[in-house]
Structure formats: structure tokens, C-alpha cells
Amino acid sequence: MDCRGRSSLRWPRTAPRGTDRPSLLSPGDRANRRDAPGNALRLTGLASLSESERAELPELVLDDAEHRAVIFGLFGVLPEHAAEFGLEDVYTAQTTWDETMADSAARWLNASGEGARIAILAGNAHCHESAIPRRLTRRTQLAATSSAIVLQSELDAPDFSAEGYDVLIVLEDTGSP
């Protein structure tokens, strides 16, 4: 399976200039690229996107209380105070990425037929049960397993919580980057 354009790894994600090949970027990726008109999504929210850009986005669920608590908790802010800190548009951008990854995975699963499986490698906030897994299940009615990759030393951190993850993949600290 060709995974280019479906992850944040540094693979070529757009067609070379002068070719007729379409971009490999998903709508959510295009809306958040530095040079895209919709880059302001994280700064000025959905209002920064044109009508045609908004039409390309997958269905967005922005009122999931658990997901809002998880994401705003990363900033040390309660959801009811997010607007005071200018975080609502950051949340919208984060959720757009989650929804886009879930939508792309759901479309691939649906096209691949019965018995197809997929593993999504993304940041821990994206892999929390309330993020991509819940959004993928909403689209496919299939169970999804949430996982987080953590260093052994992170398990003892006072702010660490395994809540919201079905599986923890614990890596040994090696001291090298």
C-alpha cells in the first residue's frame, strides 16, 4: 500500500511541478499546509476557509466533550476557558486533522472490502480513543483500538495518564535522540 500523503512523515506529498499528477494531500492536509490559503485554520478557524475549501473537509464533530477535555488539557486549560486563551481555533485545526485521518482511513477500509485492517501511526493526541479511533468507528461502525507510544521514563511522570488508550507501547529509554 502506498502511504505517501497519509502521514506526517517527510515523504514527498505533492506532485512535482509541471506534472499532471494530482496532489497526494488530503483536504485536511491542504487546509493546514503553510502555503495554503486555509493555513489560518488554526489561527482564525473555519471562517478563514473559502466555501469551496470548507466543502472539501470531512464531517467535523467539534462538540465531543471528552475530546475537548483531552485536547485543552494538553494546554492545561479547562474547555470552558479555551476561548479566553485563543484555543478554539487550535482545537478546530486539531479536530480537522483527526476527522481527515479518520475519513481517509474509513474510505480506504470501505474500498478494500471485508476483512481489511489498517494501522494509523500518528501522535498520541490523535490516537487517543476520543480522536481518530472514535471518529473512524463513527464512519465505519467497526471497533478501533487506540494506542500510545511512550518512553519508559514517561510512565512515572506526574501528568502521564494511560486513560483513553487500549494499548500502551512502551519503549526503553536509550538516551539517544
TORFI-714164 format. One record per residue (C-alpha): x, y, z; residue number from 1; chain. Coordinates in Angstrom, 3 decimals. Layout:
! TORFI-714164
{node {X Y Z} NUM A}
...
//
This chain:
! TORFI-714164
{node {0.000 0.000 0.000} 1 A}
{node {1.307 3.433 -0.903} 2 A}
{node {1.107 5.531 2.271} 3 A}
{node {2.543 8.771 0.901} 4 A}
{node {0.248 11.663 1.723} 5 A}
{node {-1.416 9.759 4.545} 6 A}
{node {1.022 10.517 7.351} 7 A}
{node {3.174 13.276 8.736} 8 A}
{node {6.398 11.552 7.695} 9 A}
{node {8.637 13.603 5.445} 10 A}
{node {7.817 11.857 2.174} 11 A}
{node {7.090 13.858 -0.966} 12 A}
{node {3.442 14.787 -0.537} 13 A}
{node {2.652 16.799 -3.629} 14 A}
{node {3.085 16.202 -7.316} 15 A}
{node {6.279 17.561 -8.878} 16 A}
{node {5.832 20.920 -10.567} 17 A}
{node {4.916 20.666 -14.213} 18 A}
{node {3.198 17.282 -13.908} 19 A}
{node {-0.458 16.447 -14.259} 20 A}
{node {-0.430 14.179 -11.217} 21 A}
{node {-2.873 15.294 -8.530} 22 A}
{node {-1.719 16.312 -5.084} 23 A}
{node {-1.421 13.491 -2.574} 24 A}
{node {-2.550 15.813 0.209} 25 A}
{node {-5.900 15.154 1.830} 26 A}
{node {-8.325 18.093 2.230} 27 A}
{node {-7.369 18.486 5.901} 28 A}
{node {-3.667 18.494 4.994} 29 A}
{node {-4.252 21.114 2.293} 30 A}
{node {-6.169 23.293 4.746} 31 A}
{node {-3.253 23.212 7.201} 32 A}
{node {-0.242 23.480 4.854} 33 A}
{node {1.914 26.557 5.485} 34 A}
{node {1.468 27.885 1.946} 35 A}
{node {-2.235 27.043 1.608} 36 A}
{node {-4.867 29.762 1.797} 37 A}
{node {-6.510 27.786 4.593} 38 A}
{node {-3.353 27.726 6.729} 39 A}
{node {-5.034 30.248 9.006} 40 A}
{node {-7.395 27.479 10.168} 41 A}
{node {-5.513 27.145 13.431} 42 A}
{node {-5.428 30.924 13.888} 43 A}
{node {-8.804 32.076 12.638} 44 A}
{node {-10.829 28.871 12.400} 45 A}
{node {-13.210 27.683 9.758} 46 A}
{node {-14.056 31.283 8.855} 47 A}
{node {-10.604 31.515 7.231} 48 A}
{node {-11.521 28.882 4.642} 49 A}
{node {-13.323 29.631 1.433} 50 A}
{node {-16.662 27.969 0.795} 51 A}
{node {-15.012 25.517 -1.618} 52 A}
{node {-12.294 24.656 0.943} 53 A}
{node {-14.925 24.031 3.625} 54 A}
{node {-16.828 21.803 1.196} 55 A}
{node {-13.725 19.587 0.841} 56 A}
{node {-13.499 18.921 4.563} 57 A}
{node {-14.977 15.762 6.024} 58 A}
{node {-17.825 15.912 8.537} 59 A}
{node {-16.495 17.702 11.628} 60 A}
{node {-17.749 16.916 15.130} 61 A}
{node {-16.500 19.799 17.260} 62 A}
{node {-18.676 19.296 20.338} 63 A}
{node {-17.310 15.998 21.728} 64 A}
{node {-16.894 16.879 25.421} 65 A}
{node {-14.318 14.168 26.152} 66 A}
{node {-12.178 15.080 23.142} 67 A}
{node {-12.349 18.782 24.023} 68 A}
{node {-11.236 17.983 27.588} 69 A}
{node {-8.312 15.885 26.336} 70 A}
{node {-7.053 18.452 23.824} 71 A}
{node {-7.491 21.504 26.045} 72 A}
{node {-5.976 19.510 28.907} 73 A}
{node {-2.758 19.319 26.881} 74 A}
{node {-2.629 23.102 27.252} 75 A}
{node {-3.582 22.983 30.928} 76 A}
{node {-6.894 24.707 30.198} 77 A}
{node {-10.435 23.641 31.020} 78 A}
{node {-12.679 23.538 27.917} 79 A}
{node {-14.926 26.298 29.260} 80 A}
{node {-11.907 28.650 29.354} 81 A}
{node {-10.447 27.733 25.939} 82 A}
{node {-11.765 30.849 24.200} 83 A}
{node {-10.072 33.082 26.799} 84 A}
{node {-6.730 31.615 25.730} 85 A}
{node {-7.476 31.696 21.998} 86 A}
{node {-7.550 27.903 21.738} 87 A}
{node {-10.877 27.282 19.982} 88 A}
{node {-9.324 27.598 16.528} 89 A}
{node {-6.376 25.423 17.562} 90 A}
{node {-8.940 22.830 18.634} 91 A}
{node {-10.731 23.151 15.297} 92 A}
{node {-7.454 22.547 13.439} 93 A}
{node {-6.599 19.521 15.637} 94 A}
{node {-10.069 18.079 15.134} 95 A}
{node {-9.898 18.695 11.392} 96 A}
{node {-6.725 16.611 11.267} 97 A}
{node {-8.377 13.848 13.332} 98 A}
{node {-11.511 13.872 11.176} 99 A}
{node {-9.485 13.899 7.955} 100 A}
{node {-7.317 10.963 9.042} 101 A}
{node {-10.403 9.034 10.185} 102 A}
{node {-12.229 9.848 6.945} 103 A}
{node {-9.252 8.804 4.796} 104 A}
{node {-8.889 5.551 6.750} 105 A}
{node {-12.634 4.844 6.517} 106 A}
{node {-12.658 5.408 2.766} 107 A}
{node {-9.661 3.071 2.383} 108 A}
{node {-11.277 0.399 4.573} 109 A}
{node {-14.562 0.632 2.684} 110 A}
{node {-12.786 0.367 -0.669} 111 A}
{node {-10.625 -2.546 0.496} 112 A}
{node {-13.501 -4.845 1.346} 113 A}
{node {-14.482 -7.091 4.209} 114 A}
{node {-11.662 -8.148 6.479} 115 A}
{node {-9.472 -5.139 5.665} 116 A}
{node {-7.430 -3.771 8.544} 117 A}
{node {-5.477 -0.557 8.947} 118 A}
{node {-2.923 0.782 11.406} 119 A}
{node {-2.651 4.537 11.789} 120 A}
{node {0.615 5.938 13.097} 121 A}
{node {0.059 9.431 14.439} 122 A}
{node {0.799 11.495 17.507} 123 A}
{node {-0.605 10.308 20.825} 124 A}
{node {-3.247 13.049 20.952} 125 A}
{node {-4.539 11.893 17.547} 126 A}
{node {-4.540 8.252 18.711} 127 A}
{node {-6.488 8.889 21.942} 128 A}
{node {-9.769 6.950 21.905} 129 A}
{node {-11.745 10.204 21.586} 130 A}
{node {-9.809 11.282 18.469} 131 A}
{node {-9.186 9.167 15.343} 132 A}
{node {-10.466 5.855 16.786} 133 A}
{node {-13.893 7.238 17.768} 134 A}
{node {-14.203 9.157 14.501} 135 A}
{node {-13.219 6.074 12.479} 136 A}
{node {-15.791 3.961 14.341} 137 A}
{node {-18.451 6.625 13.699} 138 A}
{node {-17.797 6.321 9.961} 139 A}
{node {-17.395 2.543 9.674} 140 A}
{node {-19.214 1.043 12.686} 141 A}
{node {-16.018 -1.018 13.176} 142 A}
{node {-14.239 -1.274 16.515} 143 A}
{node {-10.971 0.657 16.686} 144 A}
{node {-8.123 0.161 19.130} 145 A}
{node {-6.387 3.239 20.494} 146 A}
{node {-2.679 3.074 21.241} 147 A}
{node {0.059 5.333 22.521} 148 A}
{node {3.802 5.033 22.182} 149 A}
{node {5.596 6.230 25.317} 150 A}
{node {9.063 6.101 26.790} 151 A}
{node {9.561 4.068 29.953} 152 A}
{node {10.530 7.260 31.807} 153 A}
{node {7.210 8.926 30.865} 154 A}
{node {5.220 6.329 32.783} 155 A}
{node {6.361 7.866 36.087} 156 A}
{node {5.673 11.480 35.092} 157 A}
{node {3.015 13.102 37.303} 158 A}
{node {0.985 14.242 34.286} 159 A}
{node {1.057 10.861 32.490} 160 A}
{node {-2.234 9.014 32.067} 161 A}
{node {-2.971 5.844 30.139} 162 A}
{node {-6.676 6.704 30.215} 163 A}
{node {-8.146 6.751 26.720} 164 A}
{node {-5.712 4.207 25.286} 165 A}
{node {-6.408 0.497 24.874} 166 A}
{node {-2.738 -0.323 24.344} 167 A}
{node {0.486 1.309 25.511} 168 A}
{node {3.639 0.592 23.553} 169 A}
{node {6.448 1.284 25.988} 170 A}
{node {9.907 1.974 24.594} 171 A}
{node {13.068 1.667 26.607} 172 A}
{node {14.917 4.935 27.157} 173 A}
{node {18.239 4.740 25.338} 174 A}
{node {19.469 8.263 25.959} 175 A}
{node {19.904 8.934 22.255} 176 A}
{node {17.585 11.118 20.193} 177 A}
//
